[in-house]
Every structure is written in structure tokens, then in C-alpha cells.
Amino acid sequence: MKRNWMKVFLAAFLEIFWVIGLTHSYDIWTWTGTIILIIVSNYLMITATNTLPAGTVYAVFVGLGTAGTVLAGIIFFEESFSWIKIGLIATLLLGVIGLKIVTPEKSTKGVES
């Protein structure tokens, strides 16, 4: 797998935790951790756009983060479960996977001075 796609997937994974942190932070340490996760997650997403189209990167980032956050809410925080919700998440993930498959990386011509 390409390095920049790994950045996008890691950024989306971290997004799950910082979104949870926005809801469950309660002191300076948990807020500091949440802010650090926001910064690192967005940095990874932004640097991936050096070779990947920004629209696709953002769609994959948000799609995976949304799916992960909803699933984490169901599994860890007793949010309501429904098969419709799972079906919609699966549809979202199919779209994200499709975007990833059809999106080529930009070719780099070398270092410009």
C-alpha cells in the first residue's frame, strides 16, 4: 500500500479518537490529548494531499472517520444499534473504497527549487 494512503487511513483512525475526545474530555490532560490528536490527524491528512487529490483524501478521511466513530459509539458507549445504520455505514465505506481504487497518485517531476 502506498505511503500517502497509509497517512490517510491513520489520520482517519486518529479522527475517531479525537471526536470521542470532544465528547468525553473533562480536564486539561484529556483536552490536551484531544487537541494533539486533532493536530496530528489533520497534519497527516494535509500532507497526503501532496500526491493525492485533496477531494478524494478528504472524502476518504471523513468517511472512514465517520464510520469508525459511529461503530465506536455503538460498541463502547451504548449508542443505539440498528441494521439500517450498519447498512448505511457499509454503503459509505463502499463509496470510500471505490474512490480509493479509482484515484491515481500524482506523478512527481522531482524537487523544484
C-alpha positions in Angstrom: 0.0 0.0 0.0 1.2 3.5 -0.8 2.7 5.6 2.0 0.2 8.5 1.4 -2.8 6.3 1.6 -1.4 4.9 4.9 -1.3 8.5 6.1 -5.0 9.0 5.2 -6.0 5.8 7.0 -4.0 6.7 10.1 -5.5 10.2 10.1 -9.0 8.7 9.9 -8.2 6.3 12.7 -7.0 9.2 14.9 -10.1 11.1 14.0 -12.2 8.5 15.7 -10.4 9.2 19.0 -10.4 12.9 18.8 -14.1 13.0 18.0 -14.7 10.8 21.1 -12.4 13.1 23.0 -14.6 16.1 22.1 -17.4 14.5 23.9 -15.6 12.8 26.8 -12.8 15.2 27.7 -13.1 16.6 31.2 -9.8 18.0 32.4 -6.7 19.7 31.0 -5.0 16.3 30.2 -7.8 14.8 28.3 -8.4 18.1 26.4 -4.6 18.3 25.6 -4.7 14.7 24.2 -7.7 15.6 22.1 -6.1 18.7 20.7 -2.9 16.8 19.9 -4.9 14.1 18.1 -6.7 16.8 16.1 -3.4 18.4 15.1 -1.7 15.1 14.1 -4.7 13.8 12.3 -5.1 16.9 10.2 -1.4 17.1 9.5 -1.4 13.6 8.2 -4.4 14.3 6.0 -2.9 17.5 4.7 0.5 16.0 3.9 -1.2 13.2 2.0 -2.6 15.8 -0.5 0.9 16.4 -1.7 0.5 13.4 -4.0 -3.2 12.6 -3.8 -6.2 14.7 -4.9 -7.5 16.8 -2.0 -11.2 16.0 -2.6 -10.6 12.3 -2.6 -8.4 12.4 0.5 -11.0 14.4 2.4 -13.8 12.1 1.4 -11.9 9.0 2.5 -10.8 10.7 5.7 -14.3 11.8 6.7 -15.9 8.6 5.5 -13.7 6.3 7.5 -13.7 8.6 10.5 -17.5 8.8 10.4 -17.9 5.0 10.1 -15.4 4.4 12.9 -17.0 6.9 15.2 -20.4 5.5 14.7 -19.2 2.0 15.3 -17.2 3.0 18.4 -20.3 4.7 19.8 -22.3 1.5 19.3 -19.7 -0.8 20.7 -18.2 1.3 23.6 -20.8 4.0 24.5 -24.1 2.1 24.3 -25.5 4.2 21.4 -28.5 2.7 19.6 -27.9 -0.1 17.2 -29.9 -0.7 14.0 -29.3 -2.7 10.9 -30.2 0.4 8.8 -27.4 2.3 10.5 -25.0 -0.6 9.7 -26.2 -0.8 6.1 -25.7 3.0 5.6 -22.2 2.7 7.1 -21.5 -0.2 4.7 -22.7 1.9 1.8 -20.5 4.8 2.9 -17.5 2.5 3.1 -18.2 1.1 -0.4 -18.1 4.6 -1.7 -14.8 5.4 0.1 -13.2 2.2 -1.1 -14.4 2.9 -4.7 -12.8 6.4 -4.5 -9.6 5.0 -3.3 -9.5 2.4 -6.0 -10.1 4.8 -8.9 -7.8 7.6 -7.7 -4.3 7.6 -9.1 -1.4 9.3 -7.3 0.0 12.5 -8.9 3.3 11.9 -10.6 6.2 13.9 -9.2 8.7 15.5 -11.5 11.4 16.0 -8.9 12.3 18.6 -6.4 11.7 22.1 -7.6 14.0 24.9 -6.3 
